[in-house]
């Protein structure tokens, strides 16, 4: 893989908030960046009716050209249509005409060769959105694709395909199983940690905060957002609590000072796993502070 794409893949895990903007509302791109979102995704798939897709592509290309001319362009991600569809090939042509995109989100990803093809044709990193049972079954194969940066998933689409009733305890069990599979596969294949799916109720700050606490403690990298107000909630929830951060700092300071493999802090036994966890926490804090 080329060094530019490697660099983009390595920085993906630093993006905690991924905010969607429908391609029919290009005026919202700047507002999305103003919300503080780490990454902005312009959606050419579900957010755009078939009859509006051509006009949406034209509007996005005009925005891209205008921003480049003013030297104010900030790279955006583009969610493209399912591989093999008529709209998919049109989206690829658009990507080729916009070489400074940050990358591509492939809707309804199911095959490694589709990811390979996107990367070969555009030179862009790809985030595979798992939205079907077949896609979930094929994640190990897709993880080997050239150009794949990370996985995410569309839980509502997966529930429809798996016939899982949304909003039930059973659905939560399935969701956590999906997270676990994506986390494990991403780790084994040295991808960026996966990105969690959307939280549909953008007015429910408490519920969103609980969701963020769940996926972040499982080891996922970030979250898809559908409304600007969700960005601040995600970012605030991800801030480590002061006590945990202070403890991690003391652990690393003591370890570097004494060099001992096992010691106590405030009566708590500290050994190699605790030291490693403390380093991870401090590194996450460093990235969030950037």
N, C-alpha and C positions, 0 to 999 in steps of 0.2 A: 504493500500500500504506500502511496506517495506521502512525503513528509507533511505536506499541507493538510491532507485529510487526517493524518495521525494527530496533528496539532488540534484540529477541530474536535476529533473524538475525545482527546484527553481533556478538553475544556468543557465538554457537555455536562459532566457530573457537577460542575460548579453552578449550573443553572438550576435553581430551585423552583422557580415559577415560570410556567410556560402558558402564555395567555393567547387564546384564540381570538381572531378577528375574521368575520366573514368577508370573503373577497368582493361581495357586493357593497361593502362599506369601507372603502379604502381610506376614507377620512378618519377612521378610528385607529389607524396604525400609529399615528403620532400620539394619540391619547393613550394607547396601550403602552407605548414606551414611557410616557409621562407617569403612568401608574407605578413605575418602578419594577415592572416585570423583567426578569432576566432574559427571557426570550419571547419573541412575538411570532405567532404562527398565523399566517394568512390561509384561510380554509377555502379550498376550491372544491371540496367534496360535499358532505352532507349539508353544509350551510348554504349551498347555492343550488337552486333549481336547475334542471337540465337546460331549460330554455334561456337561462341567464348566464350560463358558464362562459360563452364566447365573449360577451360584453364584460364580464368580470376579469377575464384574462387581459383584455385590451386595457381596462382601467388600471390593472396592476402594472402592466408594462409601462403605461404612461407615467404612473407614480414613480416607478423605478428610474425612468429616464430623466424625469424632472429633478428628482433628488440627486442623481448623479451629476446633472448639469450644475446644480447649486452646491455640489460637494458636501451635501448633508445626509447622504444615504447611510442608513444603519442596516446591516444585514438582517434579513428576516428569514424565517423558516416557511416552507410552503407545504401544506397538506394536499397531496395529489390524489387523484381518483384511483380506483382499484386497477391493478395491473391487468392488461389484456383488454380493457374496455376502450371504446373509441375515445373517450375523454382522457384516458391515461396517456395516450400517444400525443395528444394535443398539449397536455400538461408538460410532457418531456420536452417538446419543442420550445415551450415558454421558458423552461428552466435553462435551456441552451442559450436562449437570448438574454438571460439574466445571470451572467456568470458569477456575480458577487453575492449570490444567496448564501445564507448560513448552512442550509441543508434542506433535506426533504423528509417529510413524514409520509410513509406509504400506507394508505388506508387499506384495511382488510388484507394485510400481508399473509401469504400462505406458502410462498416458494422462494428458496434461496436464489434461484436463477433470475427472478424478477429484481431482487436487490442488486445482484451482480450487474444486471443490465442497466439499471438506473445509474449506478456508480460509473460504469464504463461510458455511458452516453453523456453524463453531466459532470463527472468529476466531483460530485457532492457526497457528503456522508448521509446515511439513511437511518432514520428511526422507523422501525417496523411496528405498526399498530396491529396488535392481535385482537381480532374481532369475530373469530369463528372457531368452531371446534377443530376444524382442519388446521387452521393457523396455530392454535395452541399445541396440537399434536406434532406440528412440524418445527417447533422452535429450536430444537437441537440442530436440525439441518440448516435452518436460516441463520443460526448463530455463526456458522462457518462462512457465510457469504462475505465476499470482498466488499468493503464499503459500509457494512453494518456498524453503526455506532452504539445503538441502544434499542431496547424494547420498551414499548408502552402497550396499553390495551384499552379497548372500549368495552366496559363491563356490561352496559345495557345490551349491546349487540350480542355479546357472548351469552348473556342470560337468555335472550330470545332463541339463540341457536341451540343452547343446551337445555332449554325448557325449564329454566330455574326461575322461581317467582321472586322478583325484585322486592326488596324491603322486608325480607324475612330473615330469621336466624340462619336458615339453610343457605340463603344467598351470601351471607357473611362468611360462612364456612367455605363456600366455593371461591369467593373473592380472595381469601387468605391463601387458599391452595394455589390459585393463579399467581399471586404475588410470590409465593415460595418458589414455584417452578421457574419464574422469570429471574428471580434473584440468583438461584442456584445455577441456571444455565448461563447467565451473564458472567458470573464469577468464574466458572470453569473455562469459558471462552474468552476471558479477559476483555469483556465489553464494559462500557460504562454501566453502573447500576441502573436498573429499570426506573421508568418514570410512572408514577401512579396515575390512575384514571381520573376523570373529572368528578367533582362533587356537585350534583345537579342543582341543589337548593342554595343559590348564592346569597340568600337572606339568612341562612342558618349558620352564624359564625361559630357557635358552640360546637355544632356537629362537624363543621369543617375542621376546627381545631383538634377535635378528637381523632378525626381521620388522619390529619397530619402527624399527630403523635404516634398513631399506629404504624403508618408506612415508614416514617423516618427511623423508628426504633427497630424495624425489620431490616433496614439497610438499603432502602430505595433512595434514589438520588433527588427526585423532585416531583412536581405534580402539574398536571394539566389543569388550567383554569378557564372558566367561561365568562367571568365578569371581573372588571378591574378591582372591585372592592375585595375580591378574594385574595388578591396578591398580598396586601398588607397583613391579612390574617395568617396566611401561610408563613410569611417571613417572620412575623412576631412569634408564632408558635415554635418555629425552628430554633429560636434563640435558646441556647442551653440555659437551664436555671442556674442562678449564681452559685448556689451551694455545690452543684455537681462540677461546675467549671473550676471553682476554687479548689475543690478536692483533687481534681485532675492535675491542676497546676502544682499542688504540693507533692503529689506522687512523682511527677517528672523531676521536679527540683531535687527531691530527696534521692531519687534513683541516680541522677547525674552527679550528685554530690558524693554519695556514699559508694555507688557502684555495686551495692548489695542486690542480690536477686530476690530476696525475701525480707520484708520489714513491715513495721506497723505504723499506721497513721490514725490517730484518734481511736485506738483500740481495734481497728480493722486491719486484717492481714492483707498485705499487698504482695502479689507475686507476678509472674510473667503475663498472664492474661489481663490482670488489672492494669499493669503498666501499658500494655498494648491498647487497651480500651481507652485509657487516659490520653494516649497519643492521638488516637482517632478523634476523640472529642475536641482536643485542642486544635487539631488540623481543620476540623469542620468549622470551628469558631473563626479560625484564620481566614478561611475561604468566604464565610459569611460577611466578614468585616471588610472584604475587598470592595 
